[in-house]
Amino acid sequence: MARSKLKYDESWYYPSNLTEFMKESKENVQAVRTEYTRLRDIAHKRLQRFEGTKWTRTQTYKRNVDHYKKLADIKSDAELAGRLADLAWFIESKTGTVRGLTTQMNRSLKTLHENEYDFITPENFIDFGEFMEEYRAQHLDDLYDSGDAYETFSELEKHRVDPTLIKEKFEFWMANRETLADLPTGKGNRQIKESTLEKRLNDYAKKMKIALEDPERNT
């Protein structure tokens, strides 16, 4: 088991505990600031290792790369507590490193292949994760609440979703992803749950056809 990078007990990093701790004395505030700076340096080095790899497309990277401000830019103790709590979570996460993400990918692939999702490879694994986020929003909201693409994989098995169906949807999405990404998703940027990927593309094609036939028509 890897040794923890955290200096204090895990519960010390809870935002509410940090906030109360800092209220006690200026020395405590300085201790929190020092720990934030130390963990921020570790996180920065880890995130640098993501650069130039496919892992910059993951939510792990996107959520963390610009999240940890310099101390001078943090406006309050409450903000400091929240960002330090996020730092601690990232530092301790099994998927907080390139090695950890690679290990998880290999485990996921093994499970997927055992369940007939053998069209997923290390080369298209990230693509599949992005597709599953889209597919979940379109089809699986009634089944579960998680937005994590990796958890979606286990949901596929749990709900016995036909691998052939997923393969067809995935291939369609890969062929049309740029067009689909440009389509509106509804008010408030929420996905239109009732639409399928095919319907969205067909609606887009119809609108383009109308525009070509009657450029002055309001589409």
N, C-alpha and C positions, 0 to 999 in steps of 0.2 A: 504494500500500500504506500502510495506516494506521501511524503511528509508535507504537512500543511504549510502554506506560505503565510498564514495568518499569525500575527503575534499574540493575539488574545483569543479567548474562548469565542466560539461562533456566535453565541447570543449577545456578546458585547457589540457586535456590528449591526444589530437590529436598529432601525432608525429611531424608534422611541427610546431605546436604552441609551443610544449615543446622545440624543437630545437632553435627557435627564442627566447624564454624566457630565456634559459640558456646562450645565447650569450650576454645578457644584463649585467650580473654581476655574480661574484662568489657566492654571496648570493642566487641568483636564482638557480644556479647549486646545492647548498647545499639543497635548498628547494625541488628540484626534487629528489635528492638522499634520503632525509628523507622520502618523500612520497612513493618512491619505496620500501624502507625497511619496512615501515608500511604495505603497501598492500601485500608485499611478505609474511610477517608473517601471515596475514589473509588467503592468498591463501594456504600456507603450512598447516595450521590447517584444512582448508576445505578438502584438498586433502587427508590428513591423515584419514578423516572419510570415504573416499571411500575404504580404504584398507579392505580386507576381504569381500567385497560385489561384486555383479555382475557388479556394475557400473564401475569397473576398466577396463572393456572391451569396454567402450564407448569412442568415439572420444573426448568427453569433458575431460576425465581423461588423455588419451594418449597424447593429444596436450599440456596439461599444466603441467603434473607431473614433468618433468625435464627441463622445459622451462625457469624458472626464476632463473637466476644465482645470486650468491652473488655479492655484489657491487664490491668486489676486483677482480672479474673475468670479469667484463664488461670493454671493451677496449676503448670505445669512448662515447661521448655525444649522438651521433646518435643512437648507440646501446641501450643506456640507455633509450632514448626517445621511441624507438620501443618496448622495453620490458615493459616499464611502460604503454604504450598504450594497450598492450595485457593484462597486469594485470588488468587494469581498466575494459576492456571488460569482462574478466572472472569474476571479482568480482560482476559486475552489471548484468551478465547474469542470466536469470531465471533458466537455467539449470546448473548453477555453483555450485550447492549443491546437496547432496543426496536427500534431501527433494524436491528440484525443479525437479530433474530427475524423481522421483517417481510420482510427481504430473503430469508431462507431460506424463509419461507412462500411467497413469490411464485415462487421457483425450484421448490419442491416442487409447487405447483399446476400450473405449466407442464408439468412432467414427468408428473404424474398425468393431466392432461387429454390429453396426447399418447398416453397408454396407456389411454384410455377410462374413466378415473375422473373423468368430468366432472360427477358429482353432488357433488363436494367443492368448496366455495366458501370465500372468506375468512370468511364468516359461520359456517360449521360446521367450519372447519379444526381448531380446538381440540377440538371435540367428537369429530372423527374421530381425532385423536391419542389421546384418552383411550379411545376405542373400540378402537383398534388395540392399546393396551397390554393390554386385556382379551382381545381376540381372539388376540393372540400367546400369552398365558398358557394359553388354552384349546386352541389348535390348532397353533401353530407351534413349540413347544418342540423338536420333533424336527428342525426345519429349521435353526435357528440359535440363538445364545445371547444376542443383544443384547436389552436391555430398552428401548432408545431408540425411541420411536414414529417418529421421523423415519427411522431406519434401517429400520424395518418397511416403509416405503413402497417402498424399493428391493428389499426381499425379496419383496414382492408381485409385482413385475415379474420378478425373477430366477426365482421358482418358478412363474410363469405362473398365478397365482391368478385365477380368473374374476372380472372386475369386477362382473358381475351378481350373483354370489354375495355378494361383499363388500357391495354396495349393499343387498341384502335383509337381511343380518345387521346392517348399520349402522342401517337404518330400524327393525328390530325392537328393537335396543338403545336407540335414541333414544326409542322409545315406551314402553320398560319399564325404563329405566335406574335409576329410583329404587327400584323393587321389587328389581331384581337387585343393587343395591348393598347392600341389607339382608340378603342371603342369606349364610349361612356358607360359607367357602371351603375347609374342611377343617382338619385338625390343623396347628397351628403357623402358621395363617394362610396356608397354601400353597394355590394354586389346585388344584381337582380337575381334573386334566388330561383325564380321559376324558369329562367332562360338556360338553355344548354349552350355549350360552346358553338355547336352547329347553328343554332338559331341566331346567336349574336352575329356570326359571320354572314348568314343569309340576309339578316336585316341590313347589315352594312352593304352587302352587294346590291340589294334592292334600292337603297338610297343612292348609291353610286350610279345605278342604271337610270333612275329618275333624273338625277343631276345632269347626266350626259344627254338625255333625250330633251330635257327642258331646263336649260341652265338658269332661267329666271325664276323657276319655281322654288319656293322656300322649303327646304328639306329639314 
